[in-house]
Amino acid sequence: MPAREPEPGAEELLVIDDDPDAGEFIRHLGMNAGYRVTITSSFQEFKTVYADRASIIVIDLMMPDVDGVEVLRFLRSKKCSAGLILVSAVDQRIINSVSHLARRQGLCVIRGMQKPFAPNKFAEILNNASAEFEKLEDTRSAERRHETSGVVTAAEISNALERDEFRILYQPKITIGNENFLSVEALLRWQHPVLGLLRPRQFIHVAESDGLIDRLTEVVMARSFPRLAQWLKGGLDIYLSLNLSPRSLVALDLPDRVAQRAQVHGLPAERIILEVTESWLISDVVPALDVLSRFRIKGFGLSIDDFGTGYATLGQLREIPFTELKIDRSFISGARANEDARTIADSSVRLGRRLKLNVVAEGVETLDDWKLVKNLGCDMAQGYFIAKPLRGDDVADWFIGWRARADIA
């Protein structure tokens, strides 16, 4: 069937591939998807025709005169804003690696796929490329807005503490075996009067470097501990997790302060899980071990957060009295389509089980993610598939709704 002619004003698809058959194949699929298509078979030709008007660029990573990394380098120098589809006959792991490289360079990768590909699969990608590109651009724009808008000072944080501008949201964690509600993580947010709702990454580093982090930790406890007591009295059999900054782990009286705060609200220590990231290992290890050991002696749970992205070694995991291991979202979300991420997640689950730790999967965003972590044998799951962060008043009602739909999982 001959390819249909593009309509006036059609989006442009630019291709660099030295295989003439592959080029014509992509041209046919591209025109049927409504694109105006330009095929180039060499890097020199590609550079000659390149202009920042192409909506989608298909790049073969293996060319006689150039490789895909060099093409990406060129596109980065041109501040390319097109959506990229990377194709090659090389191993999928190499394609994934180059895709990560491109994203780190600020380029927008829609998909990386291995040759030969099925016509219907590639056609589907082309048909959905514009929508996928817009979604990626929306995400990147939001991230850029957060990065630029989240520049705050220590004085602003101190004033916000005085004005009571910080809020606590709660994200549920679900036991995977029986889909039961077991725990919530307390998440700090700043309701900035000008910048809107700010996440911790936009202000925590300032608070840490200017000695305000302990005051923020006190806010989290002051809000979340009475809320947990209220839930327990109301019949919700749940636990509460909260994050500790690595900077706080040098304060040797921290376990006493947290225990005292829990006692005021009649909370058993075992109902509270303290999450620390692997980055604490680059701080003073001796005081941190002192603090973490005392937390466990007092009965608090300890979770190693964002596992797989930091500095933990097997020896250090053996020495630290953790009770829980949280697999970072980067190894969960979308891992069904990424063998390397899936392998790392599987190894992390096996490691956690061998160490007798409760294993939590973060970043469970879709039904596919849920099925994956269920098959891997994770104990618990957390992510938007289950619930977005909720106001405290909404948690009980959310639980009723979750039980009503849990059978789909």
C-alpha positions in Angstrom: 0.0 0.0 0.0 1.5 3.4 -1.0 2.2 5.8 1.8 -0.2 8.7 2.1 1.0 12.2 1.3 1.4 14.5 4.4 -1.0 17.3 4.9 0.1 20.9 4.7 1.7 21.9 8.0 2.4 18.3 9.0 5.1 17.7 11.6 8.5 16.8 10.4 10.2 13.5 11.0 14.0 13.4 10.4 15.8 10.1 10.1 19.5 9.2 10.1 20.1 5.6 9.1 22.6 4.3 6.6 20.5 1.2 5.7 18.4 2.3 2.6 15.8 -0.4 3.3 15.4 0.7 6.9 15.2 4.3 5.8 12.4 3.6 3.3 10.6 1.4 5.8 10.6 4.3 8.3 9.6 6.8 5.6 6.6 4.7 4.7 5.5 4.3 8.4 6.2 8.0 9.1 4.1 9.2 6.1 1.3 6.9 7.1 1.5 8.5 10.6 1.1 11.9 9.0 4.6 13.2 9.1 6.6 15.0 6.5 9.7 12.7 6.3 13.4 13.4 5.5 15.8 10.5 5.3 19.6 11.0 5.6 22.2 8.2 5.3 25.3 9.9 6.6 26.2 12.3 9.4 27.4 14.9 7.0 24.0 14.8 5.2 22.2 14.9 8.5 24.1 18.0 9.6 23.4 19.7 6.3 19.6 19.2 6.5 19.2 19.5 10.2 17.2 22.4 11.4 15.4 22.9 14.7 12.0 22.4 13.1 11.8 18.5 13.2 9.4 17.3 15.8 10.8 13.8 15.9 14.3 12.5 15.0 15.0 8.8 14.5 18.7 8.0 15.1 20.4 4.7 14.2 23.2 4.3 16.8 25.5 2.4 14.4 26.6 4.3 11.3 29.7 3.8 9.2 31.0 7.3 9.6 29.6 8.1 13.1 28.0 6.5 16.1 24.8 7.6 17.9 26.6 9.2 20.8 28.3 11.6 18.4 25.0 12.5 16.9 23.6 13.2 20.3 26.6 15.4 21.0 25.8 17.4 17.9 22.1 17.7 18.8 23.0 18.9 22.3 25.3 21.6 20.8 22.3 22.7 18.8 20.0 22.8 21.9 17.8 20.3 20.0 14.2 20.3 21.3 12.9 17.4 19.2 11.7 14.1 20.5 14.2 11.3 19.9 13.7 7.7 18.9 16.9 5.7 19.2 17.2 2.5 17.2 20.0 0.0 16.7 20.8 -3.7 16.3 23.1 -3.5 19.3 22.2 -5.0 22.7 19.2 -3.4 24.3 21.4 -2.5 27.3 23.5 -0.3 25.1 20.5 1.4 23.8 19.2 2.0 27.4 22.6 3.4 28.3 22.7 5.8 25.4 19.1 6.8 26.2 20.1 7.6 29.8 23.1 9.6 28.4 20.8 11.6 26.1 18.4 12.5 28.9 21.2 13.6 31.2 22.3 15.9 28.4 18.9 17.5 28.4 17.6 15.8 25.3 14.1 14.3 25.1 14.2 10.6 24.4 10.8 9.1 23.5 11.9 5.5 23.1 15.0 3.3 22.5 14.3 0.1 20.6 16.2 -2.7 19.1 16.3 -3.7 15.4 14.7 -5.5 13.7 11.4 -4.1 15.0 7.9 -5.2 14.1 6.2 -2.7 11.7 3.1 -2.4 13.9 5.2 -1.7 17.0 7.2 1.1 15.3 4.0 2.5 13.7 2.4 2.6 17.2 5.4 4.6 18.5 5.2 7.0 15.6 1.5 7.5 16.0 1.8 8.2 19.7 5.1 10.1 19.5 3.7 13.6 19.5 1.5 12.9 22.6 4.4 11.1 24.3 6.7 14.0 23.5 4.3 16.6 24.9 3.9 14.6 28.1 7.7 14.4 28.5 8.0 18.1 27.8 5.3 18.9 30.4 7.2 16.8 32.9 10.5 18.5 32.1 8.9 22.0 32.1 7.5 21.3 35.6 10.9 20.1 36.8 12.5 23.2 35.4 9.9 25.4 37.1 10.5 23.6 40.4 14.3 24.0 40.0 14.1 27.7 39.3 11.3 28.6 41.6 12.6 26.6 44.6 15.6 28.9 45.3 14.9 29.9 48.9 17.0 31.3 51.7 17.5 30.2 55.3 15.7 33.4 56.4 12.6 32.5 54.4 12.6 29.0 55.9 13.0 30.5 59.4 10.1 32.9 58.8 8.0 30.1 57.3 8.5 28.1 60.6 7.3 31.1 62.5 4.3 31.6 60.2 3.4 27.9 60.4 3.6 27.4 56.6 4.7 23.8 56.6 2.3 21.0 56.0 2.4 17.2 56.3 1.0 14.8 53.7 0.7 11.0 54.1 1.4 8.4 51.4 0.1 4.9 52.1 2.1 1.7 51.9 0.3 -1.5 51.2 1.2 -5.1 52.1 1.4 -6.9 48.8 0.3 -10.4 50.0 -3.1 -9.4 51.1 -3.5 -5.8 49.7 -4.0 -4.5 53.3 -3.2 -1.0 54.4 -0.3 -1.1 56.8 1.6 2.1 57.0 1.9 5.8 55.9 5.0 7.9 55.2 4.9 11.4 56.5 6.0 13.8 53.8 6.9 17.5 54.5 5.6 20.2 52.2 6.0 24.0 52.3 2.9 26.0 51.4 4.9 29.0 50.2 2.8 32.2 49.9 4.3 33.1 46.5 5.9 29.9 45.0 3.1 27.6 45.9 3.5 24.1 47.3 7.2 23.2 47.6 8.7 19.8 47.9 11.6 19.0 50.2 14.2 18.9 47.4 13.5 22.7 46.9 14.5 23.7 50.5 15.9 20.8 52.5 19.5 21.4 51.4 19.3 25.0 52.6 17.8 23.9 55.9 20.6 21.3 56.3 23.4 23.7 55.5 22.0 26.5 57.7 21.2 24.4 60.8 17.4 24.5 60.5 16.9 20.8 59.7 16.2 19.8 63.3 13.4 22.4 63.5 11.8 20.9 60.4 12.1 17.4 61.9 10.3 18.7 65.0 7.5 20.0 62.8 7.1 16.6 61.2 6.9 14.9 64.6 4.6 17.5 66.1 2.1 17.0 63.3 2.3 13.3 62.5 2.6 11.8 66.0 -0.8 13.0 67.2 -2.3 12.1 63.9 -1.0 8.5 64.3 -2.4 8.4 67.8 -5.8 9.5 66.4 -5.8 6.8 63.7 -4.9 4.1 66.2 -7.6 5.1 68.5 -10.0 5.1 65.6 -9.2 1.5 64.8 -6.6 1.9 62.0 -3.9 -0.7 62.7 -1.1 1.2 61.0 2.5 2.4 61.3 4.1 5.7 60.6 7.4 6.4 58.7 9.2 9.6 58.7 12.5 10.7 57.1 15.6 11.7 59.0 18.2 13.9 57.4 21.8 12.6 57.5 22.8 15.8 59.2 20.5 14.9 62.2 22.4 11.7 62.8 25.3 13.4 64.5 22.9 14.6 67.3 23.4 12.0 70.0 20.3 13.0 71.9 18.0 12.5 68.9 16.7 9.1 70.0 15.8 10.5 73.4 13.9 13.5 71.8 12.0 11.2 69.4 11.2 8.7 72.2 10.0 11.5 74.5 7.8 12.9 71.7 6.2 9.5 71.1 5.6 8.9 74.8 3.7 12.3 75.1 1.2 10.9 72.5 1.1 7.4 74.0 2.7 5.8 70.9 4.6 2.6 71.1 8.1 3.0 69.6 7.6 0.0 67.3 4.8 2.0 65.5 7.3 4.5 64.2 9.8 3.7 61.4 12.6 6.2 60.8 13.9 6.3 57.2 17.5 7.3 56.4 19.0 7.4 52.9 22.2 5.7 52.0 23.9 9.1 51.8 24.3 9.1 55.6 27.3 6.8 55.0 29.4 9.7 53.8 28.9 11.6 57.0 30.4 10.8 60.4 29.8 7.1 60.7 30.5 6.6 64.4 27.9 9.1 65.7 25.4 7.8 63.1 25.9 4.2 64.2 25.5 5.4 67.8 22.2 7.1 67.0 20.8 4.4 64.8 21.7 1.6 67.4 19.9 3.5 70.2 16.8 3.9 68.0 16.7 0.2 67.6 17.3 -0.4 71.3 14.4 1.8 72.1 12.2 -0.2 69.7 11.9 2.1 66.7 12.0 0.6 63.2 14.8 1.7 60.9 14.5 1.8 57.1 17.2 2.3 54.5 15.6 4.6 51.9 16.3 4.9 48.2 18.3 1.6 48.2 20.5 1.2 45.2 21.3 4.8 44.6 23.8 5.6 47.4 26.8 4.2 49.2 25.8 1.1 51.2 27.9 -2.0 51.0 27.0 -5.5 52.1 29.3 -5.1 55.1 27.7 -1.9 56.2 24.2 -3.4 55.8 25.3 -6.2 58.1 26.5 -3.8 60.7 23.5 -1.4 60.7 20.4 -2.6 62.6 17.9 -1.9 59.8 14.5 -3.5 59.8 13.3 -2.3 56.4 14.8 -1.9 52.9 13.1 0.5 50.4 14.0 -0.2 46.7 14.4 3.1 44.9 11.7 4.0 42.4 14.2 4.2 39.5 14.4 0.4 39.7 10.6 -0.2 39.9 8.7 2.3 37.7 8.7 0.9 34.2 11.0 -2.0 35.1 8.8 -4.5 33.3 10.3 -3.0 30.1 13.8 -2.7 31.4 15.7 -5.9 32.1 18.6 -4.3 33.9 16.3 -2.4 36.3 14.3 -5.6 36.8 17.4 -7.6 37.6 18.6 -5.0 40.2 15.1 -4.9 41.8 15.1 -8.7 42.0 18.6 -8.8 43.5 17.6 -6.2 46.1 14.5 -8.2 47.1 16.6 -11.3 47.5 19.2 -9.4 49.5 16.6 -7.9 51.8 15.0 -11.3 52.4 18.4 -12.9 53.2 19.0 -10.1 55.7 15.5 -10.6 57.2 14.4 -7.1 56.3 10.9 -5.9 55.3 11.3 -5.0 51.6 9.3 -2.0 50.3 9.0 -1.1 46.6 8.8 2.6 45.9 7.5 4.2 42.7 4.7 1.7 42.0 2.9 3.9 39.4 0.9 1.4 37.3 -0.8 -1.9 37.4 2.2 -3.4 35.6 4.5 -2.1 38.3 2.2 -3.6 41.0 2.3 -7.0 39.2 6.1 -6.8 38.9 6.7 -6.2 42.6 4.2 -8.8 43.5 6.0 -11.4 41.3 9.4 -10.3 42.7 8.2 -11.0 46.3 8.3 -7.5 47.8 6.5 -7.2 51.1 5.1 -3.8 50.6 4.5 -1.2 47.9 4.2 2.6 47.7 3.4 4.8 44.8 0.7 6.6 42.8 -1.0 3.3 41.7 -1.9 2.9 45.4 -2.3 6.6 46.4 -0.8 10.0 45.9 0.2 11.8 49.1 -3.0 12.6 51.1 -4.1 15.1 53.7 -4.4 13.4 57.1 -8.2 13.9 57.1 -8.5 12.0 53.9 -6.6 8.8 54.8 -9.4 6.9 56.4 -11.8 7.5 53.5 -9.0 6.6 51.0 -8.6 3.3 52.8 -12.3 2.5 52.3 -11.9 3.2 48.6 -8.8 1.2 48.3 -10.4 -1.9 49.7 -13.2 -1.5 47.2 -10.7 -1.7 44.2 -8.0 -3.9 45.7 -9.2 -6.9 43.8 -8.0 -5.5 40.5 -4.4 -5.8 41.8 
